[in-house]
Amino acid sequence: MRVSRESKGRGGKTVTLVRGLPLDVGELSALAKRLKTACGSGGTVKDGVIEVQGDHCERVLECLRKEGVTAKRAGG
């Protein structure tokens, strides 16, 4: 799994992306809800990618580690 930050094509808004999750739609939505709650922001699931509004890469990585998921930071 990769956690990255992106702002291109989003009107200058930054989002944190979580890619490469081997989960079905229901599990993906549940994980997205827990990550959004931990970050205190909104977000969505699109095409198997979790999008959390704002720059929350470190917080998302910490939450994933607590759930026993191995993830790496991608990008700059």
Jmol script that loads the backbone (N, CA, C; Angstrom):
load data "model"
ATOM      1  N   MET A   1       0.827  -1.179   0.000  1.00  0.00           N
ATOM      2  CA  MET A   1       0.000   0.000   0.000  1.00  0.00           C
ATOM      3  C   MET A   1       0.872   1.242   0.000  1.00  0.00           C
ATOM      4  N   ARG A   2       0.390   2.255  -0.651  1.00  0.00           N
ATOM      5  CA  ARG A   2       1.088   3.531  -0.746  1.00  0.00           C
ATOM      6  C   ARG A   2       0.190   4.664  -0.274  1.00  0.00           C
ATOM      7  N   VAL A   3       0.759   5.557   0.517  1.00  0.00           N
ATOM      8  CA  VAL A   3       0.048   6.747   0.994  1.00  0.00           C
ATOM      9  C   VAL A   3       0.757   7.945   0.380  1.00  0.00           C
ATOM     10  N   SER A   4       0.013   8.779  -0.339  1.00  0.00           N
ATOM     11  CA  SER A   4       0.619   9.932  -0.990  1.00  0.00           C
ATOM     12  C   SER A   4      -0.282  11.154  -0.855  1.00  0.00           C
ATOM     13  N   ARG A   5       0.288  12.293  -1.227  1.00  0.00           N
ATOM     14  CA  ARG A   5      -0.428  13.566  -1.177  1.00  0.00           C
ATOM     15  C   ARG A   5      -0.531  14.090  -2.601  1.00  0.00           C
ATOM     16  N   GLU A   6      -1.674  14.664  -2.940  1.00  0.00           N
ATOM     17  CA  GLU A   6      -1.878  15.154  -4.300  1.00  0.00           C
ATOM     18  C   GLU A   6      -2.713  16.422  -4.278  1.00  0.00           C
ATOM     19  N   SER A   7      -2.398  17.348  -5.196  1.00  0.00           N
ATOM     20  CA  SER A   7      -3.215  18.563  -5.301  1.00  0.00           C
ATOM     21  C   SER A   7      -3.477  18.938  -6.753  1.00  0.00           C
ATOM     22  N   LYS A   8      -2.898  18.224  -7.699  1.00  0.00           N
ATOM     23  CA  LYS A   8      -3.106  18.540  -9.114  1.00  0.00           C
ATOM     24  C   LYS A   8      -4.545  18.249  -9.538  1.00  0.00           C
ATOM     25  N   GLY A   9      -5.127  19.176 -10.271  1.00  0.00           N
ATOM     26  CA  GLY A   9      -6.468  18.985 -10.801  1.00  0.00           C
ATOM     27  C   GLY A   9      -7.559  19.062  -9.762  1.00  0.00           C
ATOM     28  N   ARG A  10      -7.254  19.618  -8.603  1.00  0.00           N
ATOM     29  CA  ARG A  10      -8.226  19.694  -7.516  1.00  0.00           C
ATOM     30  C   ARG A  10      -8.443  21.133  -7.051  1.00  0.00           C
ATOM     31  N   GLY A  11      -8.152  22.075  -7.915  1.00  0.00           N
ATOM     32  CA  GLY A  11      -8.371  23.480  -7.570  1.00  0.00           C
ATOM     33  C   GLY A  11      -7.475  23.958  -6.441  1.00  0.00           C
ATOM     34  N   GLY A  12      -6.294  23.396  -6.304  1.00  0.00           N
ATOM     35  CA  GLY A  12      -5.361  23.798  -5.249  1.00  0.00           C
ATOM     36  C   GLY A  12      -5.596  23.104  -3.924  1.00  0.00           C
ATOM     37  N   LYS A  13      -6.649  22.314  -3.825  1.00  0.00           N
ATOM     38  CA  LYS A  13      -6.940  21.589  -2.577  1.00  0.00           C
ATOM     39  C   LYS A  13      -6.057  20.350  -2.494  1.00  0.00           C
ATOM     40  N   THR A  14      -5.585  20.042  -1.311  1.00  0.00           N
ATOM     41  CA  THR A  14      -4.728  18.884  -1.096  1.00  0.00           C
ATOM     42  C   THR A  14      -5.546  17.718  -0.562  1.00  0.00           C
ATOM     43  N   VAL A  15      -5.268  16.524  -1.069  1.00  0.00           N
ATOM     44  CA  VAL A  15      -5.898  15.313  -0.561  1.00  0.00           C
ATOM     45  C   VAL A  15      -4.810  14.276  -0.297  1.00  0.00           C
ATOM     46  N   THR A  16      -5.080  13.394   0.654  1.00  0.00           N
ATOM     47  CA  THR A  16      -4.205  12.275   0.954  1.00  0.00           C
ATOM     48  C   THR A  16      -4.826  11.041   0.323  1.00  0.00           C
ATOM     49  N   LEU A  17      -4.027  10.318  -0.465  1.00  0.00           N
ATOM     50  CA  LEU A  17      -4.518   9.149  -1.181  1.00  0.00           C
ATOM     51  C   LEU A  17      -3.921   7.876  -0.606  1.00  0.00           C
ATOM     52  N   VAL A  18      -4.746   6.838  -0.467  1.00  0.00           N
ATOM     53  CA  VAL A  18      -4.292   5.512  -0.035  1.00  0.00           C
ATOM     54  C   VAL A  18      -4.611   4.558  -1.167  1.00  0.00           C
ATOM     55  N   ARG A  19      -3.556   4.015  -1.798  1.00  0.00           N
ATOM     56  CA  ARG A  19      -3.716   3.133  -2.961  1.00  0.00           C
ATOM     57  C   ARG A  19      -3.201   1.735  -2.658  1.00  0.00           C
ATOM     58  N   GLY A  20      -3.669   0.774  -3.457  1.00  0.00           N
ATOM     59  CA  GLY A  20      -3.140  -0.586  -3.382  1.00  0.00           C
ATOM     60  C   GLY A  20      -3.727  -1.425  -2.269  1.00  0.00           C
ATOM     61  N   LEU A  21      -4.945  -1.158  -1.895  1.00  0.00           N
ATOM     62  CA  LEU A  21      -5.591  -1.915  -0.826  1.00  0.00           C
ATOM     63  C   LEU A  21      -6.289  -3.146  -1.393  1.00  0.00           C
ATOM     64  N   PRO A  22      -5.958  -4.338  -0.925  1.00  0.00           N
ATOM     65  CA  PRO A  22      -6.610  -5.549  -1.416  1.00  0.00           C
ATOM     66  C   PRO A  22      -7.901  -5.848  -0.647  1.00  0.00           C
ATOM     67  N   LEU A  23      -8.838  -4.912  -0.646  1.00  0.00           N
ATOM     68  CA  LEU A  23     -10.086  -5.056   0.108  1.00  0.00           C
ATOM     69  C   LEU A  23     -11.273  -4.912  -0.829  1.00  0.00           C
ATOM     70  N   ASP A  24     -12.406  -5.471  -0.422  1.00  0.00           N
ATOM     71  CA  ASP A  24     -13.618  -5.276  -1.216  1.00  0.00           C
ATOM     72  C   ASP A  24     -14.235  -3.918  -0.869  1.00  0.00           C
ATOM     73  N   VAL A  25     -15.293  -3.567  -1.562  1.00  0.00           N
ATOM     74  CA  VAL A  25     -15.891  -2.231  -1.430  1.00  0.00           C
ATOM     75  C   VAL A  25     -16.361  -1.933  -0.012  1.00  0.00           C
ATOM     76  N   GLY A  26     -16.994  -2.905   0.643  1.00  0.00           N
ATOM     77  CA  GLY A  26     -17.485  -2.693   2.004  1.00  0.00           C
ATOM     78  C   GLY A  26     -16.366  -2.454   3.004  1.00  0.00           C
ATOM     79  N   GLU A  27     -15.322  -3.276   2.932  1.00  0.00           N
ATOM     80  CA  GLU A  27     -14.187  -3.109   3.846  1.00  0.00           C
ATOM     81  C   GLU A  27     -13.449  -1.805   3.570  1.00  0.00           C
ATOM     82  N   LEU A  28     -13.347  -1.446   2.286  1.00  0.00           N
ATOM     83  CA  LEU A  28     -12.682  -0.205   1.904  1.00  0.00           C
ATOM     84  C   LEU A  28     -13.428   1.000   2.467  1.00  0.00           C
ATOM     85  N   SER A  29     -14.745   0.979   2.385  1.00  0.00           N
ATOM     86  CA  SER A  29     -15.558   2.076   2.921  1.00  0.00           C
ATOM     87  C   SER A  29     -15.434   2.175   4.438  1.00  0.00           C
ATOM     88  N   ALA A  30     -15.391   1.030   5.105  1.00  0.00           N
ATOM     89  CA  ALA A  30     -15.259   1.028   6.563  1.00  0.00           C
ATOM     90  C   ALA A  30     -13.901   1.589   6.983  1.00  0.00           C
ATOM     91  N   LEU A  31     -12.835   1.193   6.272  1.00  0.00           N
ATOM     92  CA  LEU A  31     -11.505   1.710   6.574  1.00  0.00           C
ATOM     93  C   LEU A  31     -11.448   3.210   6.308  1.00  0.00           C
ATOM     94  N   ALA A  32     -12.054   3.651   5.210  1.00  0.00           N
ATOM     95  CA  ALA A  32     -12.081   5.077   4.883  1.00  0.00           C
ATOM     96  C   ALA A  32     -12.773   5.865   5.984  1.00  0.00           C
ATOM     97  N   LYS A  33     -13.855   5.339   6.510  1.00  0.00           N
ATOM     98  CA  LYS A  33     -14.581   6.020   7.586  1.00  0.00           C
ATOM     99  C   LYS A  33     -13.706   6.159   8.824  1.00  0.00           C
ATOM    100  N   ARG A  34     -12.975   5.094   9.178  1.00  0.00           N
ATOM    101  CA  ARG A  34     -12.093   5.170  10.349  1.00  0.00           C
ATOM    102  C   ARG A  34     -10.958   6.167  10.136  1.00  0.00           C
ATOM    103  N   LEU A  35     -10.398   6.213   8.935  1.00  0.00           N
ATOM    104  CA  LEU A  35      -9.315   7.158   8.643  1.00  0.00           C
ATOM    105  C   LEU A  35      -9.825   8.596   8.670  1.00  0.00           C
ATOM    106  N   LYS A  36     -10.999   8.836   8.096  1.00  0.00           N
ATOM    107  CA  LYS A  36     -11.564  10.189   8.097  1.00  0.00           C
ATOM    108  C   LYS A  36     -11.853  10.654   9.519  1.00  0.00           C
ATOM    109  N   THR A  37     -12.346   9.751  10.356  1.00  0.00           N
ATOM    110  CA  THR A  37     -12.628  10.096  11.755  1.00  0.00           C
ATOM    111  C   THR A  37     -11.334  10.426  12.487  1.00  0.00           C
ATOM    112  N   ALA A  38     -10.297   9.633  12.253  1.00  0.00           N
ATOM    113  CA  ALA A  38      -9.004   9.863  12.920  1.00  0.00           C
ATOM    114  C   ALA A  38      -8.389  11.194  12.492  1.00  0.00           C
ATOM    115  N   CYS A  39      -8.605  11.591  11.238  1.00  0.00           N
ATOM    116  CA  CYS A  39      -8.035  12.838  10.727  1.00  0.00           C
ATOM    117  C   CYS A  39      -8.942  14.043  10.964  1.00  0.00           C
ATOM    118  N   GLY A  40     -10.192  13.784  11.296  1.00  0.00           N
ATOM    119  CA  GLY A  40     -11.124  14.883  11.522  1.00  0.00           C
ATOM    120  C   GLY A  40     -11.464  15.629  10.249  1.00  0.00           C
ATOM    121  N   SER A  41     -11.572  14.891   9.143  1.00  0.00           N
ATOM    122  CA  SER A  41     -11.887  15.545   7.877  1.00  0.00           C
ATOM    123  C   SER A  41     -12.759  14.638   7.023  1.00  0.00           C
ATOM    124  N   GLY A  42     -13.164  15.151   5.886  1.00  0.00           N
ATOM    125  CA  GLY A  42     -14.004  14.391   4.979  1.00  0.00           C
ATOM    126  C   GLY A  42     -13.178  13.589   3.998  1.00  0.00           C
ATOM    127  N   GLY A  43     -13.856  12.921   3.107  1.00  0.00           N
ATOM    128  CA  GLY A  43     -13.173  12.143   2.095  1.00  0.00           C
ATOM    129  C   GLY A  43     -14.131  11.222   1.387  1.00  0.00           C
ATOM    130  N   THR A  44     -13.577  10.353   0.528  1.00  0.00           N
ATOM    131  CA  THR A  44     -14.393   9.444  -0.257  1.00  0.00           C
ATOM    132  C   THR A  44     -13.571   8.247  -0.704  1.00  0.00           C
ATOM    133  N   VAL A  45     -14.253   7.292  -1.327  1.00  0.00           N
ATOM    134  CA  VAL A  45     -13.588   6.155  -1.957  1.00  0.00           C
ATOM    135  C   VAL A  45     -13.943   6.199  -3.432  1.00  0.00           C
ATOM    136  N   LYS A  46     -12.925   6.286  -4.306  1.00  0.00           N
ATOM    137  CA  LYS A  46     -13.139   6.316  -5.753  1.00  0.00           C
ATOM    138  C   LYS A  46     -12.220   5.306  -6.417  1.00  0.00           C
ATOM    139  N   ASP A  47     -12.791   4.393  -7.184  1.00  0.00           N
ATOM    140  CA  ASP A  47     -12.019   3.420  -7.967  1.00  0.00           C
ATOM    141  C   ASP A  47     -10.999   2.665  -7.131  1.00  0.00           C
ATOM    142  N   GLY A  48     -11.365   2.270  -5.915  1.00  0.00           N
ATOM    143  CA  GLY A  48     -10.471   1.505  -5.058  1.00  0.00           C
ATOM    144  C   GLY A  48      -9.403   2.327  -4.365  1.00  0.00           C
ATOM    145  N   VAL A  49      -9.501   3.649  -4.425  1.00  0.00           N
ATOM    146  CA  VAL A  49      -8.539   4.555  -3.789  1.00  0.00           C
ATOM    147  C   VAL A  49      -9.270   5.369  -2.730  1.00  0.00           C
ATOM    148  N   ILE A  50      -8.715   5.395  -1.514  1.00  0.00           N
ATOM    149  CA  ILE A  50      -9.299   6.208  -0.446  1.00  0.00           C
ATOM    150  C   ILE A  50      -8.720   7.614  -0.554  1.00  0.00           C
ATOM    151  N   GLU A  51      -9.587   8.615  -0.581  1.00  0.00           N
ATOM    152  CA  GLU A  51      -9.174  10.015  -0.611  1.00  0.00           C
ATOM    153  C   GLU A  51      -9.626  10.680   0.683  1.00  0.00           C
ATOM    154  N   VAL A  52      -8.674  11.238   1.429  1.00  0.00           N
ATOM    155  CA  VAL A  52      -8.973  11.973   2.662  1.00  0.00           C
ATOM    156  C   VAL A  52      -8.600  13.428   2.413  1.00  0.00           C
ATOM    157  N   GLN A  53      -9.523  14.325   2.670  1.00  0.00           N
ATOM    158  CA  GLN A  53      -9.281  15.739   2.411  1.00  0.00           C
ATOM    159  C   GLN A  53      -8.210  16.287   3.340  1.00  0.00           C
ATOM    160  N   GLY A  54      -7.244  17.006   2.765  1.00  0.00           N
ATOM    161  CA  GLY A  54      -6.173  17.617   3.538  1.00  0.00           C
ATOM    162  C   GLY A  54      -4.901  16.785   3.508  1.00  0.00           C
ATOM    163  N   ASP A  55      -3.831  17.350   4.052  1.00  0.00           N
ATOM    164  CA  ASP A  55      -2.528  16.687   4.103  1.00  0.00           C
ATOM    165  C   ASP A  55      -2.413  15.941   5.432  1.00  0.00           C
ATOM    166  N   HIS A  56      -2.757  14.660   5.432  1.00  0.00           N
ATOM    167  CA  HIS A  56      -2.760  13.854   6.645  1.00  0.00           C
ATOM    168  C   HIS A  56      -1.928  12.580   6.481  1.00  0.00           C
ATOM    169  N   CYS A  57      -0.855  12.633   5.678  1.00  0.00           N
ATOM    170  CA  CYS A  57      -0.079  11.424   5.371  1.00  0.00           C
ATOM    171  C   CYS A  57       0.423  10.723   6.628  1.00  0.00           C
ATOM    172  N   GLU A  58       1.034  11.458   7.531  1.00  0.00           N
ATOM    173  CA  GLU A  58       1.613  10.835   8.726  1.00  0.00           C
ATOM    174  C   GLU A  58       0.532  10.234   9.621  1.00  0.00           C
ATOM    175  N   ARG A  59      -0.564  10.938   9.782  1.00  0.00           N
ATOM    176  CA  ARG A  59      -1.655  10.448  10.627  1.00  0.00           C
ATOM    177  C   ARG A  59      -2.290   9.193  10.021  1.00  0.00           C
ATOM    178  N   VAL A  60      -2.453   9.176   8.699  1.00  0.00           N
ATOM    179  CA  VAL A  60      -3.014   8.010   8.014  1.00  0.00           C
ATOM    180  C   VAL A  60      -2.072   6.813   8.163  1.00  0.00           C
ATOM    181  N   LEU A  61      -0.774   7.035   7.976  1.00  0.00           N
ATOM    182  CA  LEU A  61       0.199   5.947   8.146  1.00  0.00           C
ATOM    183  C   LEU A  61       0.151   5.377   9.558  1.00  0.00           C
ATOM    184  N   GLU A  62       0.051   6.254  10.547  1.00  0.00           N
ATOM    185  CA  GLU A  62      -0.021   5.818  11.945  1.00  0.00           C
ATOM    186  C   GLU A  62      -1.276   4.977  12.194  1.00  0.00           C
ATOM    187  N   CYS A  63      -2.412   5.421  11.650  1.00  0.00           N
ATOM    188  CA  CYS A  63      -3.665   4.671  11.823  1.00  0.00           C
ATOM    189  C   CYS A  63      -3.595   3.313  11.144  1.00  0.00           C
ATOM    190  N   LEU A  64      -2.996   3.263   9.959  1.00  0.00           N
ATOM    191  CA  LEU A  64      -2.871   1.985   9.249  1.00  0.00           C
ATOM    192  C   LEU A  64      -1.969   1.027  10.014  1.00  0.00           C
ATOM    193  N   ARG A  65      -0.894   1.529  10.598  1.00  0.00           N
ATOM    194  CA  ARG A  65       0.005   0.674  11.392  1.00  0.00           C
ATOM    195  C   ARG A  65      -0.710   0.110  12.608  1.00  0.00           C
ATOM    196  N   LYS A  66      -1.560   0.913  13.252  1.00  0.00           N
ATOM    197  CA  LYS A  66      -2.323   0.439  14.406  1.00  0.00           C
ATOM    198  C   LYS A  66      -3.275  -0.680  14.026  1.00  0.00           C
ATOM    199  N   GLU A  67      -3.742  -0.663  12.766  1.00  0.00           N
ATOM    200  CA  GLU A  67      -4.661  -1.700  12.294  1.00  0.00           C
ATOM    201  C   GLU A  67      -3.901  -2.919  11.763  1.00  0.00           C
ATOM    202  N   GLY A  68      -2.563  -2.879  11.825  1.00  0.00           N
ATOM    203  CA  GLY A  68      -1.768  -4.012  11.383  1.00  0.00           C
ATOM    204  C   GLY A  68      -1.512  -4.059   9.906  1.00  0.00           C
ATOM    205  N   VAL A  69      -1.641  -2.921   9.229  1.00  0.00           N
ATOM    206  CA  VAL A  69      -1.434  -2.853   7.787  1.00  0.00           C
ATOM    207  C   VAL A  69      -0.073  -2.225   7.511  1.00  0.00           C
ATOM    208  N   THR A  70       0.697  -2.837   6.623  1.00  0.00           N
ATOM    209  CA  THR A  70       1.986  -2.281   6.235  1.00  0.00           C
ATOM    210  C   THR A  70       1.787  -1.322   5.076  1.00  0.00           C
ATOM    211  N   ALA A  71       2.200  -0.067   5.260  1.00  0.00           N
ATOM    212  CA  ALA A  71       2.049   0.943   4.215  1.00  0.00           C
ATOM    213  C   ALA A  71       3.311   1.803   4.161  1.00  0.00           C
ATOM    214  N   LYS A  72       3.580   2.339   2.981  1.00  0.00           N
ATOM    215  CA  LYS A  72       4.737   3.203   2.792  1.00  0.00           C
ATOM    216  C   LYS A  72       4.285   4.550   2.255  1.00  0.00           C
ATOM    217  N   ARG A  73       5.090   5.555   2.542  1.00  0.00           N
ATOM    218  CA  ARG A  73       4.832   6.902   2.020  1.00  0.00           C
ATOM    219  C   ARG A  73       5.349   6.965   0.588  1.00  0.00           C
ATOM    220  N   ALA A  74       4.572   7.509  -0.302  1.00  0.00           N
ATOM    221  CA  ALA A  74       4.981   7.659  -1.695  1.00  0.00           C
ATOM    222  C   ALA A  74       4.980   9.133  -2.051  1.00  0.00           C
ATOM    223  N   GLY A  75       5.829   9.524  -2.976  1.00  0.00           N
ATOM    224  CA  GLY A  75       5.893  10.919  -3.411  1.00  0.00           C
ATOM    225  C   GLY A  75       6.746  11.761  -2.491  1.00  0.00           C
ATOM    226  N   GLY A  76       6.683  13.080  -2.693  1.00  0.00           N
ATOM    227  CA  GLY A  76       7.545  13.991  -1.962  1.00  0.00           C
ATOM    228  C   GLY A  76       7.046  14.436  -0.710  1.00  0.00           C
TER     229      GLY A  76
END
end "model"
wireframe off; spacefill off
backbone 0.3
color backbone group
